Amino acid sequence: MEVLPLRKRTRLPSEKEPQTSLLSPEDMAHQTKAVRLSFGTALSEDVDMAVDGVGKSVAVLTSGGDSQGMNSALRAIVRLSLHRGMRVYAVHEGYQGLVDGGEKGMEECSWNSVSNILHKGGTAIGTARCRDFREREGRLRAASNLVKRSIGNLVVIGGDGSLTGASVFKEEWMGLLAELQQEQRITAEEAAKCRFLNIVGLVGSIDNDMCGTDMTIGTDSALHRIIEAVDCLTSTAASHQRSFVLEVMGRHCGYLAQMAAIAGRADWVLIPEKPPEPGWEDVMCQKMQTCCGLGERLSIVIVSEGAVDKENKPITSQYVKKVIETKLGHDTRITVLGHVQRGGKPSAYDRLIACRMGAAAVLVLLQATGEIPPTMIGVQGNYICRIPLMECVEATRNVNRAMQECNFKRAQALRGSSFLRNITVSRRISSCGPRGCGSNPSLNESGNSYRVAIMNVGSPAAGMNSTVRAFVRLMTYSGHTVLGIEEGFEGLLLDRVREMEWHDVSEWASAGGSFLGTNRTSPNEETLPTIAEKVTKHGIQGLLIVGGFDGFESLVTLQKRRSEYPAFQIPLLGIAATVSNNVPGTDCSLGSDTALNTIVSMCDVLRQSANASRKRVFVVQTMGGYCGYLATMAGLAAGADTAYIFEDNFTISDMHKDVARLVGKFKADGIQRGIITRSERCSVNFTSEFMCQLLAEEGRGMFVTESNILGHLQQGDKPSPYDRILGTKYAAHAVDFFMEQMEKLLRTGGGGGGISRAMDPQSACMVGIRGTSMVTTPIQDLIEETDFAHRMPKQQWWMSLRALLHVLARDRNHVFLGEQHLRSINNQSTSDF
């Protein structure tokens, strides 16, 4: 995989080599090539609204099953198109509106047409399955309705069936125009204006069943609903010592069940792509019985609605219930979530990726100087990508064919490396039992037992406990010892170190904060000698620090002082866990997704408050220190009018312009509320109080102003599914790191006296997500990338999204030209995390 240098940051670390493909040459032909969408960002006070879309029209529709986040994509498509001079039409009720036409079927959009829809689930323009469009006459009527409005661009948000219909429509376009002209339903001039139809597809499906993209719109929100249900079932099941069988959606794809099992402490999971081995019933019941013998008061089995056995026979929830009751005698209940998974507000993640994908769709159409092939916008890792639509559809169909043929390995491979890794992580976690229940040879090749310590450093962040839980269980199951250090380095100095066992972390997955305890104390000249002494005393052979910037700085100190203190010559690894997302070496830190969901939820509540009373403007202050990640991304997800951050310098003149624009929106658009987000250290002088006073003065008689400092609310709450899953994956990666380093030191003779001597830069790293991969980056390489004075990376990937935030808030002084990165991706080695 070729990696090009990024425009505003240093070259990424080398990525892992792709594993041997399980695909046949025929399947490989269907593997898609994706191009990262990135065109740079222009920010200027003097630039007028771009009008490069003048003369173009675009229609947007949602089709098939609804999913949370569709409204965010719709809003981005409509507003960015209008901002660039295009005319936009919303097609109501999916393809049916395209067939019916008229004002009810196709409505031209204004800026306010998509106001107040971000926080709503489903789709504001309706969706339906249209039989008429499957017939040629229906497609003729649809083509006529587009031509009559001079629409040559169509954005379809839906599943594979909806996107296939769009591709067929495009293939027939010239023939449809010729037939309509022959029947005199359109004129030659009208046909000439729409001589081709450009189509861009966005996948809206909670099942996450489309190949070519790691995530589809609505999947993360559906996981929120599932994990909420799991957490609720956990409490009632524990009270009555019951077993629960939870059935989730996923007729042809087990993604939801698989990820819910990782995030929700399931004892067993059944999915379509990986049927259990014969005799699985006994294995499942044996594991459940073992857990009960250790004091576990509940068992949860998650079943995908499309789960099958090796012979492709359905495995139903009723059958699983019968097995548990017959073999174990447990009081067992079934919960079928059904359409609850499609309901509710979209998560912050779904709002953000839908917004980014919608904006990318518009940019693809704007850049087209002629006819382009049908295109799908997807997400691979943290990148928004443009992918050939029908190659993705065909690959998805091949998955279904493979499963019908009982070729399940091929089906898993077609899903992509990200899906395969998820299965691996899930199996590793679910197979972990207490010490003595067996071992995993792949994690302990030499047969040696190692002592690795884990601590939390910095402020608490959601996902810390999930990480510790997974790390403890994976390590102890493999025959190693995990030492839990309470209260960070202060606890180490006080010998608050204890061996952790499998059952110690039973209820940790769903808990926020840090059960180990954490503080911001880092090693210094005074404490370093004692810390080295304690490391030696407890026989620590490896150290994992899960924490924020303080944890990163601690690793920097230990790594730099290795030559002076042999005790620090051990493998050292850091996992970024902070709501601020300000740790170098990763695009996303543990806890930041949970914090974003909290902020966005609070903004939704404030919006409701304003609608229920008089007009208000809220200044919402987020955490983050000098890092403006939370303020920017929460502003984009919540529909804020602007976001003030330290990285994007602003003056009193800028604030006056923003206030004037906000006042104008209240006057002209009749809006009920305004939201401004600011990071806590965006300015020493322009405080939240100052901003409120400025707004109150300028908006006197029009709106009232309120300040909302969310504070530690952002660090609390249960971790989101994303943070739970990410923490588990980080833990699995950490186990692999320590085993690799320990075995390497053993082979090279670097171990001695029970303590490994590690001086290689590769033995002191941070693990994180960068682009499409989970990578470990040497600490010494990250030092150059870090602004230590302001406690954040020098370059941050999300900064290019600030222009999009301003554009969607109707700020004509900004132009969004795309996200900052540019590179080609071969789909054979798609997301590795």
Secondary structure, 3 states (H helix, E strand, C coil): CCCCCCCCCCCCCCCCCCCCCCCCHHHHHHCCEEEECCCCCEECCCCCCCCCCCCCEEEEEECCCCCCCHHHHHHHHHHHHHHCCCEEEEECCCHHHHHHCHHHHEEECCHHHHCCCCCCCCCCCCCCCCCHHHCHHHHHHHHHHHHHCCCCEEEEEECHHHHHHHHHHHHCHHHHHHHHHHCCCCCHHHHHHCCCCEEEEEEECCCCCCCCCCCCECHHHHHHHHHHHHHHHHHHHHHHCCEEEEEECCCCCCHHHHHHHHHCCCCEEECCCCCCCCCHHHHHHHHHHHHHHCCCCCEEEEEECCCECCCCCECCHHHHHHHHHHHHCCCEEEEECHHHHHCCCCCHHHHHHHHHHHHHHHHHHHHCCCCCCCEEEEEECCEEEEEEHHHHHHHHHHHHHHHHCCCHHHHHHHHCHHHHHHHHHHHHHHHCCCCCCCCCHHHCCCCCCCEEEEEEECCCCCCHHHHHHHHHHHHHHCCCEEEEECCHHHHHHCCCEEEECHHHHCCCCCCCCCCCCEECCCCCCCCHHHHHHHHHHCCCCEEEEEECHHHHHHHHHHHHCCCCCHHHCCCEEEEEECCCCCCCCCCCCECHHHHHHHHHHHHHHHHHHHHHCCCEEEEEEECCCCCCHHHHHHHHHHCCCEEECCCCCCCHHHHHHHHHHHHHHHHHHCCCEEEEEEECCCCCCCCHHHHHHHHHHHCCCCCEEEEEECHHHHHCCCCCHHHHHHHHHHHHHHHHHHHHHHHHHHHCCCEECCEECCCCHHHEEEEEEECCEEEEEEHHHHHCCEECCCCEECCCHHHHHHHHHHHHCCCCCEECCCCCCCCEEEHHHCCCC
